[in-house]
Amino acid sequence: MADLPAPPDHTVISVGTTHLEDAFADAIRAGTRAATIFADTRDHDQKSRIGDMAREAGIPLIGPNSMGCHKFDLKMRITPFSVPLDHTPGGIAAILQSGSVLGALVNNDRRFRFNTVISTGSETVTTAADYLHWVIDQPTTRVVGMFLEAVRDPEAFLQGLERAAARDIPVVILQVGRSEAGAHMPR
């Protein structure tokens, strides 16, 4: 990455967890402005170090443990799996705390016309609240759908809901893990 002629706008890191911190450090040194990490890092200390690195560099981070994001109205796909290319962009923004739900939505029914679909991953730095604020500011967003297990930044999340209401953008939330058994599932 040090040989790139200009800082990357966005760096996608798809390496094993043993190489993750070095690859992320290389991206930061190269001046990346944002990053997505696919790797599933279950090591809390490693996740914390990655978060500290991103915050210190001042960059938004999708993941770790993300299935990526799609900005269909810009024909941008950042994903570790194959995605059909025949999507017609629309006004639905989806913020998902589940990579499986992302896969199901973008690979199935084409009646859903998305402008943006995001798999938030571990939300080590950038949270569902941050994504909510971002999609509300997108000129093509007409409605926001969210699949949530937890809200990590309640104050910013409530502010996002208020901003959406002020702009007349409905936000539909499916909150999972509310049962006693669901509450004990690992997050």
TAHU-V54385 format. One record per pair of residues at least 24 apart in sequence whose ideal C-beta (glycine too) atoms are under 6 Angstrom apart, sorted by the first residue. I is the first residue (numbers start at 0). J is the second residue. Records with the same first field share a line. If there is no record, write none. Layout:
I = J / J
//
This chain:
0 = 25 / 26 / 29
3 = 29
6 = 30
7 = 31
8 = 32
9 = 33
10 = 34
11 = 35 / 77
12 = 36
13 = 37
16 = 40
23 = 52
27 = 56
33 = 58 / 59
34 = 60
35 = 61 / 62 / 65 / 67 / 77
36 = 62 / 63
37 = 79
38 = 63
39 = 64
46 = 123
49 = 123
50 = 123 / 124
53 = 124
59 = 125
60 = 124 / 125
62 = 120
63 = 120 / 121
64 = 120 / 121
65 = 118 / 120
66 = 98 / 101 / 118
67 = 118
68 = 117
69 = 116
70 = 115
71 = 113 / 114
72 = 114 / 139
87 = 112
88 = 114
90 = 139 / 141
91 = 142
92 = 134 / 140 / 143
93 = 144
94 = 127 / 130 / 145
95 = 146
96 = 146 / 147 / 148
97 = 146
100 = 146
114 = 139
122 = 151
126 = 151 / 152
128 = 152 / 155 / 156 / 159
131 = 159
132 = 159
135 = 162 / 163 / 168
142 = 169
143 = 170
144 = 171
145 = 172
146 = 173
147 = 172 / 174
148 = 175 / 176 / 186
//
